[in-house]
Amino acid sequence: MTSIRIVDVTDGAGFALVPPCADPSFDHRTCDYWEDADRGSRAARRSWLEAGPAAPAARDHRGSSGNPFLDERADRPSFNPFDPAVIGRPSFYPLAEDGDEAPAASDNPFAPRRPSRPSVGAEAPRKLQLLGRGLGIFGSYAKVLLADDEPVGYCQYGPLSAYPRAQRVRELYPRLPSAPLPAVITCIATTPRGRGAGHAHALVRAVSDDLAGRGFAAVETYPEVGRPPDGTAAATPEFWIAAGFVLAIDDERFPVMRREFG
């Protein structure tokens, strides 16, 4: 009997389990197609598998939030007087004499220490950094399915805000519900050896249960019709219908598949 195990991709060990795409010209491990709506690519890029400096974040096509105190386009973080790192600076205390030590951040009742959140280091491969952006708030963005300890399936997902290209797809269809916003599954794939055993559907069930447990009311996915099976990231409408999704938007090229929880 085959032993099935599903692993969250949250660190280097999990990332090392991500299987390559069936078509070698693509690679889950270097894909930023959904994260970068302007320049993203699914192409295999060997250099991205190497550890290196942090890559710049994908541009957000929405621009500023309109809040003068929170501009997503700013090149530097805004000043927060309650930030423990700021409170600890002597210059924060205008009445302090030269040589005086600033009080410790832990002594300030207005700046309680917060538990450290999980994160991915700046030296990690670029794709792992993208997958780790929401670890401290949302949780994992990807899962790998192992059959008898062999990685045979991969699924990428997360909140809509994490995938600007998915946001653009949704903007094409005003009829889609605007509140509450759904989670999205951007990629589902199995290796050639792992096909025909139901592994992709098992991954979708695990991701759906995970998203429902995190409080999402629905999940959407955006298959691309007319592509060869190994050339699309989001399978086919028929696959999603078999997985419990419904056709929310019927389009000859970019349909929208949706599943509501509860």
N, C-alpha and C positions, 0 to 999 in steps of 0.2 A: 504494500500500500504506500502511495506517495505521501511524503511528509511535506506539508505546506506551511510556510512561515512568511509573514508580511512584516517588513522592516520600514520604519520611518527614516527618511534621509535627513539627518540633523547634524552630521559631523563627517569627518573624513572617512571613517570606517563605513558608514552607510553609503556615502557617495561612491566609494570604490566598488560597491555592489551593483551600481546602475549598469545594465547591460547595454552594449552598443546597438545601434539601429540595425534592422535587417538590411537596409540599403546603406552601404558604407559611405555614401556621399553625404548622409545626414548623421547627426549624433545628438542624442538626448543630453550628453554630458557637456556640450558646448552650445546648445541652442538658447538664443535669447529672443526668438521670434515674437513671443507673446509679451515679454517684458519691455521690449523696445519697439514701440509702434512705428517709429520712423526708419530705423536702420537695422532692425532685428533680422536674424537669419537662423535657419535650421542647419546650416552647413557644418560639416565636420571641420574643426579647427584644432590641430594638435597642440598648438601653443597654449590653448586655454586649459589643457589638462595639467599644465605645470603650475606649481605654486608660484605666486608672485604678488606684486603690490595690488592694492584694491583698485578695481576698475570704477570709472565714474558711473553714477547711477543713471538708469535710463531716463530720458527726458519725459516729462509729463506734459502732454499736448494741451492739457486744460489750463496751464499757466497759473496765475495768481489766484488765491482763494478770495481776494477782495478784502481780506482782513489785514489792515496795515501793521498789525502786530504779529502776523503769521503769514509770511510770504514764501510759498514753496519754491520760488525761483531764486531766493537769496543765495549768494555764494558763500555766506558765512552764517553760523547760527546766531539767532537773536540773543540779546542780553537778557539773562534771567537773574534778578537780584536774589532769588531764593535758591539758586543752584548752589549746592555745597561747595563746588569747586570755586565759585565766585566768592562765597562768604569767607572762604579760607584765605583770600588774598588780603594782605595788609592794606592795600589801596581802597578796599571796600569800607574801611573804618576811617572816616575823615578826621576824627578827633584823636586818633592814635598817635603817640609820639614815635619818633624814629627809634627803632630798636625794639619796640613793643611787639609781642607776639599776638597774632590774631587768635581769637578763641577757636577751639576745635569745632569742626562742623557738627560733631556728635553732641556738643553742648548747646546747640541752638535748637530750641523747642519747635521752631518754625521750619526746620529742615531735617526731619527724621531720616535716619538711614534706611535706604530701601534695599531689599534683598537683590543680589545680582541676578540678572536675567541671562538665560542661555544665549549664546551668540556664536557666530563663525568668525574666526580671525582674519585679519586683512591679508595674511599670507596664503590663504586658501585659494584653490582654483576659482576662477571667476564665476563659473556656473554655481558652485557650492555657495559662494557669497550671495548670489541671487536667491538661491533656495533658502538661505538662512536669514533673509531680511526680516521675516516676521516671527522668528522663533520666540522672542520675548513676549509677544502679545498674542499672535494667532496660533503659533505652533508650527508643525512641519508643513512643507509645501509639496512633498513628494513621498511616494512609497514604492518599494520594490518587493515583488513576490518571488520567493525562493521555493523551488520544488526539489526536495532532497538536497537542499543547500546549494542548488544551482540557480542563479538569478535568471528568471525567464519572463518577467513582466515588470513594467514600469508605468507609473501614473503620476502626473503633475497636476496640481489643483491649488485652490486658495481663494481668498476674497477677491472680488472683482477689482478692487483698487490696486491689487498687485500686478494686474495685467492690462496695461493701456490698450493693447491691440484688441482685447476682448471688449473693452469699453467702446472702442470705435465700432466694432461689429454691432453691439447693442444699439448704438446711436442711429443705425440705419433703419431700425424697426421701432418706431414710437409706440406701437401697440403693446410691446412687452411691459410687464409690470415694473414700475419704477420704485416701488417701496413694498416690502423691504427688498433691498438689492440681493441678488442671489450670490452664492459661491459659484465658481466655475471650475470645470475640468478642462484643461487645455491640451492634455496629451494622455493617450492610452496606447500601449504597445506591448507586444510579446515577441520573443525571439522565435525564429523558425522552428526550433526544437520544442518550444513551449506551446505551439498552437494546437487547437482542437481538443484541449483538455479543460476548457472553461476557466483558465487562469485570469483572462482579462475581465470576465464578468465577476470573478471573485474579488479582484482588485477594486472594481467599481463599487461593489457592495461595501467593502471595507471603507473606502473613501466616503461614500454616502453616509454610512453610520457615523463616521468620524465628524463629518460636517454637521449632521443633525445634532450630534452631541455638543457641538460648539455653538449651537443656537441658531444656525441658518434655517430659513424656512424653505429654501429651494436651492437647486443646483442646475446650472445650464452648461451646455457644451456646443461647440460650433464646428461640425464636420465640414469638410470641403468636398463637394460632389464632383465626380469626374476625374479624380486623381487615382493613380494606381494604389493598391493596398499598402505598399511600403513607402509611398510618397506623401501620405497624409498623417497628421499628428493625432487626429481625433476620430479615427475609424469612419464608419458609415452610419447613416440614419437607421438602417436596419439593425445594426449592432446595438444602438442605443434603445430602440424600441424593445428589443429582446431583454435589455437590462432594466426595463421598467420606466423608461423615459417616454415622453409624448412629443409629437411634432408641434412645437409652439409657433414656429414660423416656417411656412413652406416656401422655399426658394430653390430655384434650379441650380444655384451655385453654392450659396452659403445658408443652408437651413439652420434653424435654432432648435435644439433638443432640450427639453426641460423636465425635471422631476421635482415635485413638491413633497415635502416631508410632513408627517403628521396626519 
